[in-house]
Amino acid sequence: MCLAVPGRVLNIEEDQLRMATVSFGGVTKSVSLALVPEAGIGDYVIVHVGFAISKLDEEATRRTLETYADMAASGLPDGAYMVKRRR
């Protein structure tokens, strides 16, 4: 299973790969926006292995981060959280 993480675009370098600095809760990483040319500064993007793969609105970002926090706080082993939540 792969995990794509939402982050906020802080700045953009208009080079061949359209690189951006993206913040993940205060941790910043260099990310390519080549696959999401419409992304701009302040937008939320879903990032997988160093590439933004889609834009995400603020509400969807909030829900996603709340789910991640709930999963971390659950104390359940990986994968068990989603099984518990479906019941």
VENZIZI-V913116 format. One record per backbone hydrogen bond with DSSP energy under -1.0 kcal/mol. NH is the residue of the N-H (numbers start at 1). CO is the residue of the C=O. Records with the same first field share a line. If there is no record, write none. Layout:
NH=CO, CO
This chain:
5=47
7=45
8=23
9=43
10=21
11=21
13=19
15=13
18=15
20=31
21=11
22=29
23=8
24=27
27=24
29=22
31=20
32=50
33=18
36=33
39=36
42=9
43=40
45=7
46=54
47=5
48=51
51=48
52=32
53=46
56=44
61=57
62=58
63=59
64=60
65=61
66=62
67=63
68=64
69=65
70=66
71=67
72=68
73=69
74=70
80=77
83=79
84=80
85=81
86=82
